[in-house]
Structure formats: structure tokens, C-alpha cells
Amino acid sequence: MCWDKVSFCLDKFHLNKAIIRAIGHLGDSASDTRRAINDDIRYEDKKAVNKVFTWPSSAQIARVEENR
């Protein structure tokens, strides 16, 4: 899979490995999340994929810490 204007491409094996690593902490809901991510990738829903794999900003982290 390669999208326009990306700096790298992943084959299915390495893509799957990255997804499993990214959602490994989710426990029981990991399989549902993995399925959703794979669907977003398959249908080239770039916004949904970026939402999952984008790191939160320091402002977002600070807001979460304040609300704890």
C-alpha cells in the first residue's frame, strides 16, 4: 500500500506488525480496533488512519492530565 506524497510504504506483513504494536495495550478491544483500522486502510480513509496513528499534542496531553 502506498499513498501519494508519503515518505514510506509498508507491505502487508510490516503494516500488520505496526498495527498490532500500536494497539497491543487495548486488551480485549484490540481485535475490534484492528478490524476498524484495517477497514480504514482498505478503503483508503486517510483521515481515520491519521487519527489513530497521530501522536497527541502537548496541549492535548496537558488537558488530559488536568482532567484526571
C-alpha positions in Angstrom: 0.0 0.0 0.0 1.4 3.4 -1.0 -0.4 6.7 -0.8 0.6 9.8 -2.7 3.1 12.0 -1.0 4.2 9.6 1.6 7.8 9.0 2.6 7.5 5.2 3.0 5.4 2.3 2.1 4.6 -0.9 4.1 4.0 -4.3 2.8 1.1 -6.3 4.5 3.4 -8.1 7.0 5.0 -4.9 8.3 1.8 -3.0 8.2 0.1 -5.7 10.3 3.1 -5.7 12.7 2.8 -1.9 13.2 -0.9 -2.1 13.8 -0.5 -4.9 16.4 2.2 -2.9 18.1 0.1 0.2 18.2 -3.0 -1.4 19.7 -1.3 -4.0 21.9 -2.3 -2.2 25.1 -6.0 -2.3 24.3 -6.5 -5.8 25.6 -10.0 -7.3 24.8 -11.0 -4.5 22.4 -7.8 -4.9 20.3 -9.4 -7.2 17.7 -12.2 -4.8 17.1 -9.8 -1.9 16.8 -7.6 -3.8 14.5 -10.5 -4.7 12.2 -11.6 -1.0 12.1 -8.0 0.2 11.2 -7.7 -2.5 8.5 -11.1 -1.4 7.1 -10.0 2.3 7.1 -6.8 1.3 5.3 -8.5 -0.9 2.8 -11.0 1.8 1.9 -8.2 4.4 1.9 -9.8 6.6 4.6 -6.7 8.6 5.3 -8.3 10.9 7.9 -9.4 7.9 10.0 -6.0 6.3 9.8 -4.2 9.5 10.7 -6.5 10.0 13.6 -5.4 6.6 15.0 -1.7 7.0 14.4 -1.2 10.7 15.2 0.5 11.4 18.5 -1.4 13.8 20.7 0.0 17.3 21.1 1.5 18.5 24.3 -1.7 20.7 24.8 -3.9 17.7 24.5 -1.8 15.7 26.9 -1.9 18.6 29.4 -5.7 18.7 29.1 -6.0 15.0 29.9 -3.6 15.4 32.9 -5.7 18.3 34.2 -8.9 16.3 34.0 -7.6 13.3 35.9 
